[in-house]
Amino acid sequence: MLTEKYRRIQLNAAGMPDVNADAAITALNNHFDPEDFFVTRNGEALEVWLRQVDLNALSDAVKTVFTKHDGFGAMAGILPAVEGIRSYGINGNKRLYVGYNKERKVVDRKEKERRRGKHYYANDHGFCRQGNPLPHAFVDRMVCGDSEDVLKQLPDNCIDLVFTSPPYNFGLGYQEPRDANNGDATDWESYFAKLFRVFDECIRVLKYGGRIIVNVQPLFSDYIPSHHVISNYFMERRLIWKGEILWEKNNYNCKYTAWGSWKSPSSPYLKYTWEFLEVFCKGDLKKSGKSINADIDAESFKEWVMAKWSIAPERRMQEFGHPAMFPEELARRVMLLFSFRGDTVLDPFAGVGTTCVAARRNERRFLGIDSAREYCATAGARLKSIQTQGL
Ligand SMILES: C[S@@+](CC[C@H](N)C(=O)[O-])C[C@H]1O[C@@H](n2cnc3c(N)ncnc32)[C@H](O)[C@@H]1O
């Protein structure tokens, strides 16, 4: 029974002084709930009974006891022994060593994965691996124009990362020109048809192994799950879905404005304080790049691969005169987690140039495109101010 409840580790404790041993073991055990962790002595061995433990607490406890109870050297081996075995999960600060759900354990996992096939929808892609340089005229530029037209001027496979937030078609008051394509309030079929023509160009100019990351919010007012519609499109185009990041904006002010059928199940209105980032890869989940150009630190990496990012919305929209900016921090995280220093980043709906600004600050090349002259001018001014500040 005991061995099912706990994982047991044996340590050689030959030669430990008897007098100190029991006192040291009791002192160590006093630091932990016996349901989680305890130590016993079995002849010349020290036995560790382990269900779950906080490794920092274990390290502190072992140090304390070891210093107090002189000569009880076997105790020093407890921490490396526990660290050296695999845990099955995390419970708060504690690592779990037993009690994982056995039914979930897949027998012959690798073989089953092979039979199922990974990203089945994206395997027959036919993408070419040969990369091309981005023509000099487009490097570190904010170009004013329709992104479908501008992108047609670029060669295939010349961009490492596309990061963008497309127009929402909500009827936001974007600047001129406001024709059928970018008035931000056209019928949904035309809207998606245009968006997908731009995305087709993005896929074409993206290098093999490059990423397209689209910041999109569900168009809840018109009951259109645009994050699904867009993701399906990329999958149909044979891109690999790498994952989804939930951008928690914590903008609770949107919470209390409309309820739908108040206090009735007939038609309650669902509200969102978050948006999504859909992450897609062209040809390969792995991106080539020199490790010396990976510039994300360990703490950020650990935090950001947990795919829920809490970042406040951009607060300077009035200052920059744009109604739908994302914050620079969002672009920064995307770049550090998904691209290398020196990579080229494209934003085909660049607005007032937040992606470009983040790229410049983080030593990436960039190309931003927006159809509105005013936004391009503001983006240009933002970029210039960074240059002159020498950041
Ligand atoms: C959601 S905003 C992007 C804002 C940007 N992320 C920022 O932080 O400034 C979408 C932008 O797409 C631009 N746009 C709409 N249709 C376009 C098109 N066909 N080509 C280029 N830009 C377009 C709009 O002018 C608008 O600035």
PDBQT file of the ligand as one rigid body, heavy atoms in Angstrom, charges set to zero:
ROOT
HETATM    1  C1  LIG A 401      -6.147  47.052 -36.123  1.00  0.00    +0.000 C 
HETATM    2  S1  LIG A 401      -5.302  48.271 -36.995  1.00  0.00    +0.000 S 
HETATM    3  C2  LIG A 401      -3.612  47.934 -36.645  1.00  0.00    +0.000 C 
HETATM    4  C3  LIG A 401      -3.035  48.803 -35.568  1.00  0.00    +0.000 C 
HETATM    5  C4  LIG A 401      -1.576  48.516 -35.242  1.00  0.00    +0.000 C 
HETATM    6  N1  LIG A 401      -1.407  47.198 -34.686  1.00  0.00    +0.000 N 
HETATM    7  C5  LIG A 401      -0.993  49.556 -34.277  1.00  0.00    +0.000 C 
HETATM    8  O1  LIG A 401      -0.672  49.206 -33.122  1.00  0.00    +0.000 OA
HETATM    9  O2  LIG A 401      -0.913  50.719 -34.662  1.00  0.00    +0.000 OA
HETATM   10  C6  LIG A 401      -5.503  47.776 -38.660  1.00  0.00    +0.000 C 
HETATM   11  C7  LIG A 401      -4.899  48.714 -39.685  1.00  0.00    +0.000 C 
HETATM   12  O3  LIG A 401      -5.065  48.146 -40.970  1.00  0.00    +0.000 OA
HETATM   13  C8  LIG A 401      -5.079  49.212 -41.909  1.00  0.00    +0.000 C 
HETATM   14  N2  LIG A 401      -5.629  48.675 -43.183  1.00  0.00    +0.000 N 
HETATM   15  C9  LIG A 401      -6.892  48.311 -43.468  1.00  0.00    +0.000 A 
HETATM   16  N3  LIG A 401      -6.962  47.795 -44.717  1.00  0.00    +0.000 NA
HETATM   17  C10 LIG A 401      -5.685  47.821 -45.229  1.00  0.00    +0.000 A 
HETATM   18  C11 LIG A 401      -5.108  47.397 -46.427  1.00  0.00    +0.000 A 
HETATM   19  N4  LIG A 401      -5.837  46.850 -47.399  1.00  0.00    +0.000 N 
HETATM   20  N5  LIG A 401      -3.773  47.545 -46.596  1.00  0.00    +0.000 NA
HETATM   21  C12 LIG A 401      -3.014  48.104 -45.636  1.00  0.00    +0.000 A 
HETATM   22  N6  LIG A 401      -3.532  48.527 -44.458  1.00  0.00    +0.000 NA
HETATM   23  C13 LIG A 401      -4.848  48.371 -44.243  1.00  0.00    +0.000 A 
HETATM   24  C14 LIG A 401      -5.928  50.290 -41.232  1.00  0.00    +0.000 C 
HETATM   25  O4  LIG A 401      -5.642  51.574 -41.732  1.00  0.00    +0.000 OA
HETATM   26  C15 LIG A 401      -5.523  50.108 -39.760  1.00  0.00    +0.000 C 
HETATM   27  O5  LIG A 401      -4.547  51.057 -39.381  1.00  0.00    +0.000 OA
ENDROOT
TORSDOF 0
